[in-house]
Amino acid sequence: AIPSEVAESVTKQLMSGGKIERGYIGATIQNFSGESAEAMGLGDQKGAIVADISPGGPSSRAGLQVGDVVIAVNGTAVKSSSDLTRQVARVRAGDVLRLDVIRGNAKRVVEVRSGTRPSERELASNDNSPGGRPGAAPGTPGAAASAPVLGMSLGALDEGARNRLNLPAEVRGALVQSVEQGSDAGAKGLRRGDVLTLANGRAVGTPQEFAAVVADAKKAGRTSVLVGVFRNGRTAFLPIKVSG
């Protein structure tokens, strides 16, 4: 369904110039679910989580980061990823969007100057990655695995694994070596070759750092850990249940 105010704006643009302009910030977003909020100790907070930033785009220039949770735009609460998309689409190129975000455990404001949304053809041509939400591609073995954490055996992301996976130099994280059958991680689609880059809003560069976040979550009595999973050039955020 198209909100009435958006439909009215589109109608006015068509009548005045015959061209529709929609705001664009150059970010890929996901819903910030109730389970995700619980994992980060944010109660019933709603919003949208940033899963990817277009290099050189408006969000990149403004300093928005993967893992930021957008909770308001220009003072208006964001309830979901579709809500954020609608709010961004209402503005024109050059307008400044004041985004209230949660990064880690802190709230901050990021001001993004909207660009003009590229055509669908341009967006498709700029997406050179082969797809890749968890569950889509075969994994690749790497360094020796550690003791299982959340049903996953993890290893260090060494240069051999980085080259086999064709990972950008800036990607850091813990490499998934195997996933236990029947675990929540397996049910959520994680598999060998995935790279865990974030956990509960904290960057993780090694299996030990990931295990430390999980240990903190257990001590806090949380039921899930929100994990950023990098695969094939993209990040997806998944809440993984904590057991035991």
Residue, then its C-alpha position, 0 to 999 in steps of 0.5 A: a500500500i502507498p501512503s496517501e502523502v507519498a501518492e500526493s507527492v508523486t502526483k504533484q511531481l508528475m503534474s509539475g515536471g513529469k519526473i519522479e524524484r525520490g530520496y536516496i541515501g545509498a544504504t541497504i537495510q533490514n528490519f530490526s526485529g524484536e529478537s534483535a532488540e532483545a539480543m542487544g538489550l534494547g527492550d522493544q526498540k523498533g527500527a531498521i539496521v544498516a546491512d550495507i553501505s554503497p561506496g562513495g554514496p550519501s551514507s558513506r560520506a556521512g559516516l553511517q556504518v554497517g550495524d547502525v540501527v536507525i530509530a528516527v528520521n528528522g524526529t519521526a520514529v522508524k518502525s521498520s525497514s519499509d518505514l525508513t524506505r518510505q521516509v527517505a523516498r519522500v525527500r528530494a535530492g539535496d535535502v538533509l536527513r537527520l538520522d537518530v541511530i544506535r551504534g553499539n551501546a550509544k545513541r548518536v545523530v548522523e546527518v545524510r544529504s540525500g542524493t537522487r535514487p539511481s534507476e533500477r538498471e543502474l542499481a543492478s549494474n552496480d551490484n556486482s556481488p553474486g548474491g549471498r544471504p546466508g544459505a546461498a553458497p558453498g563454504t570454504p575451509g580455513a584455519a584450524a577451528s576453535a571450540p564450538v560457540l553457538g553451535m559453530s566451530l570458528g577459525a581465524l581469518d588467515e590470508g589463505a582463507r581470505n584469498r580463497l573467499n576473495l574477501p576485501a582487505e577491510v573485512r575482519g571477523a571469525l571464519v565459520q568452519s562448521v555448523e552443528q546440525g540441529s543448532d539455531a545457527g544451522a536453522k538460520g542458514l549459517r554455513r562453512g565459509d561465512v565470516l562473523t563480523l559483528a556481534n551485538g553491535r561490536a566488531v569481532g576480529t577473532p573467534q575469541e572476540f566473538a566468544a567474549v560477546v556471547a559470554d557477556a550476553k549469557k551473563a546478561g541473561r539474554t536469549s539471543v546474540l545479533v550476528g552480522v554475517f558476511r558472505n559474497g560481498r554482503t552482510a546479513f544480520l541474524p539473531i542466533k539463540v543462546s543455549g545453556 
